Amino acid sequence: MNTLATAAKDLSHSLHSNRSGAIAVLQSRLADYRQMARPRIMVMSAAAVLSGFVLASPIVMSWTTVGFAVVGICCLVAASSVLNQVLEFDTDRRMNRTADRPVASGRISRIEGAGLGICASVIGGALLWNFVNHNTSLVAVLTMLSYVLLYTPLKRVSSLCTTVGAVPGAMPPVLGWLAAGGELGLEALALFAVFFVWQFPHFLAIGWIYRDDYERAGLKMLPSFHDHGVRTGWIALTYALAFVPVSCLPRIAGLAGPGYTAAALVLSLGYLWLTVRFVIDRTNVRARQLMFGSLICLPVLLLCLVADYLRLVS
């Protein structure tokens, strides 16, 4: 009897250990998937999609449609990030900031990563096609493909990759606009322009902070790695100057009133001031201040735009 009891106890302990081990492996794998999807970018994209949807909607929105739109587009954003990491596993492992990514570190195989990215893209495209509209699905899939097939390989070739990558980066509010049934007119162009121009000082600041990593990996993320950031600073300043009038385009397009215009001028001039400081003193400290300032500027600008629009239509 004692032998049977001991054997049963050992079997129970073994089953419990195996179950705990399987759960731990599953949790680890899901954590890797989450890291590959880059949830912070997904959250920012979701906010931009929702803003575009609200701006193109009548007073009463279809929450079912906006829900499918946000989920579908976020699936495609995640697919872009995952497939980017599959293609860039070699350069990722050379950079300190990306060496621990699941594919670069070897925790996830390239085949598994590619499968995950393809599944996310199919799910996202299908959700948009069946529950939102065909235009949104087509444009969203093309946006994802441009990021993966154009921007990603171009990073090894030319600093023009920043310009090419800024196109899919500026699409989330336009996709939200299309999801609500809006057409590709002046309003959508204004939203695109705001996001497109905003990205350059932001990404050039990031590129300057991680310039050593990028150079080590052979990525052409800056105009030059060997001029002490002179051209980088001046290009950032050019776009920061352009952002001042561009940020006011939604008013011209009829999406907002004078309240938004005042907020846009304050925020864009603040963005310009941070960029000027970076141009004068091209240190990592100034670059980080510019980067964090940019991450405050755009969400607040969007909030002001949506709030002013809702005030106009109410």
N, C-alpha and C positions, 0 to 999 in steps of 0.2 A: 504493500500500500504506500509506504513511504517513497519507494522508487517511482511508482506511478505518479504520485503527487509532485515529486521533484521534476519528473519529465514534463508534466503538464505545465508546471510553473516556468520551466526553461523555455517551452514552446511559446507560452504566452508572452514571455519577455522578448523572445526572438521576434515574434510577430509585431509586438509594439515597437521594437527598435527599427524593424524594417519599414513600418508605416511612418515612423517619425523621420527616418532617413529619406523616404520617398517624398514626404511633405517638404522637407528642407531643400531637396533637389528642385522640386517644383517651384518653391518660393524663390530660390536663387535664379532659376531660369526666367521666371516672370519679371524679376527685378532687372535682369539683363535686357529683356524685351522692352521694358519701360525706359531704361536708359537709352536704348537705341532709338526709340520713338521721340526722344527729346520733348518731354511734356511741357516745358516752359514755352517753347516755340508754338506748340499746339494751342496752349491757352491764349497766347497773343493772337494767333491766327483766328481762333474762335471769337475773340472780342472784335476783331476787324470784320469778320463775316457777319456777326450780329449787327454791328454798326451799319454796314452796307445794306443789310436786309431791312433794318428799321427805316433808313433814309429813303428806300424805294417803296415802302409799304404805305397803304392808306392808314387811317387812324387805327383800324382794327387789324392786327396781324394774325396770320395763321401760325400758331405756335407749333403745330405738328410739322408743317413745312420747314420752319426755321430749325426745328430740332433735327430733322433728317439732313438739312443742309449743313449744319454745324458738324454733326457726326461724320457725314460723308466727306466733307472737305478736310476735317482733321485726320481721317484715315489716309487721305492722299498726302497730307503734310507729313504724317508719320512714315508713309511709304517712301517719300522723298529722302527723309533723314536716314532711314534704314538702308536703302539702296546706295545712297551716297557713302555710307560707312563700308558697305560691301566692296564698292569700287575703290575706295581709298584706304583699304586696310593697310597697305604697305606704307603710305605716307603718314597715316595716323600713328603707326607704331614708332615712327621716328620723332614724334613731337611729344613733349612732356604733358601738354594739356589734353592729348587724345590717346595716349598710349594705353590707358586702362579701359578704353571702349571695348565692348564684348568681342567684336570681330577682330580688332587689332591685337587684343591680348590672347586670342585663341579660345576664349570661353564659348564662343559661338562660331560655328564653321561658316564659311562663305556661302555654302549651299543652303544651310538652314536660314541664314540671314536673307539670302535672295528669295527663298520661299516665303519668308515672313513679309518681305517688302511687296512681293507680287500679290500675295493674298490680301494685304491691306489695300493695295491699289484697286484690285478687283472689287472688293467689298465697297470701298468708297465710291468708285465709279458707278456700281450697280445701284447703290442707295440713291445717288443723285439722279440717275437715269429714271428709276422707277417711282421715286417719291417726291422729287423736286421738279426738274424739267431737263430736257435733253441738252439745251444750250449750256446750262451750268455744268452738266456732266462732261461734255466734250471739252469745254474750256478748262475745267479743273484738271482733267487728265492730261491735256496738252501742257498745262502749267507744270505739272509734276514731271512730265517727260523732259521739258526744257531744262529743269533744274538738274535732273539726273544725267541726261545725255549731252547737254551743252555746257552748262556751268561747271559741273564736276570735272570733266576732262580738260576744260580750258584753263583750270587753275594751274596746271602744269606748264602751260604754254605762254600765257599772256596775262598782264594785269587787267586787261579788258574783261576778265572773268567777273570782276566786281560789277561792271555795268550790265553784263549778261545776267548775273545772278540777281540783280536788283529788279529785273522784270518779273520773275515769279514771286519775288518777295513783296511786290506791290499789288499782287492780284487778289489777296483775300477780301478786301472791301468790295472789289469789283465782282467777285464771285457771289458775295452776299447780295449785291445789287441785282445780279442776274437771277439768283435764286428766288427773289421776291417778284420776279416778272419784269424787272426793269430792262431797258434797252441800252445798247452801247452808244450812248450819246455824250453830251457835254458833262453831265453829272458824273457818269462813270469815269470819264477822262480826268475830271478834277480829283476824284478820290484816288485814282491811280497815280496822278502826278504828285500828290502830297506824300504818299508812301514811297514813291520812287526816289524823289529828291532827298527825303529825310534820311534814307539809308546810307548815303555816301559818307558824311562825317562820322556817323555811327560805326560803320564797318572799317573805315580807314583808321579810326581810333583803336579798334580791336586789332587790326592788322599791325599797327605800330607797337602795341603792347606785346604781341606775340611774334614780332618780326624775326627773332632768333629761331624760334620754332619753325616758322614758315620757310625761312632760308635753309635750315637744316633739312627740311623735307623736300626742298626743291619746288615749292609752290610760289607762283607769281602773284601774291595777294596785294602787293604795293607797287607803285610806279617805279620805285628803285629802292634797293636795300643799302645803297652805298653813298647817298647824298645827304646823310644825317636828317632825312625826313623833310627836306625842303619842298620837293614836289608833292609829297603826300600832304603836307600842311596846306599848300596853296590850292590843291584840288579840293580838299575838305572845305576850305574857306569859300571857294567858288560856289560850291553847292549849298553851303550854309547861307550865303548871300541870296542865292536863287530861292531858297526855302521861304524867305520872308514874303515875297509876293505870291509864290505858289501856295503857301498855306492859306491864302485868302481866296483862292479859286472857288471853293465851295460857295462862297457868298455870290460870286459872279454867276455861278451855275444855278443859283436860286435855291440852294439847299440850306441856307442859313441867313441870319440877319446881322445887324451891326454888333450885337452882343458877341457873336462868334468872332467877327472880324477883330474886335478889340482884344479878345483872348488870344487869337492867332498871332496878332502882332506882338503881344507881350511874350508869348512862348517862343516864337521864332526869333525874336531879338535876343532872348535869353540863350537860345541855342547858338546863335551867331556869336554872342559874347564868349561862350565857352570854347567855341572853335577858334576865335581870335587868340584867346589865351594859349591854346594848344599850338597855334602857328608861331607865336612869339617864344614859347618855352616848350619845346618838343620833348617832354619828359613823360615817363610812364604815369606819373601822378596826374599831370594835365590830361593825358589821354584817358585815364580812368574817369576823371571828372566829366570829360566830354561824353564818354560812353554812358555813364549813369545818368547824366543830364538828358541824353537823348531818350533813355528809357522812361524818363518822367514826362518829357515833352510830348511824345506821340500819344500815349494813353489819355493824358489830360486834354489834349487837342481833340481827340475823338469824343470824349465825354462832353466837352463844350459844344461840339458840332451836333451831336445827337440831342442834347438838351435844348439847344437853340432851335433845331428843326421841330422838335415836339412842341415847343412853345408857339412856333409859327402856325402849325397845323391844328392846334387845339382851339 
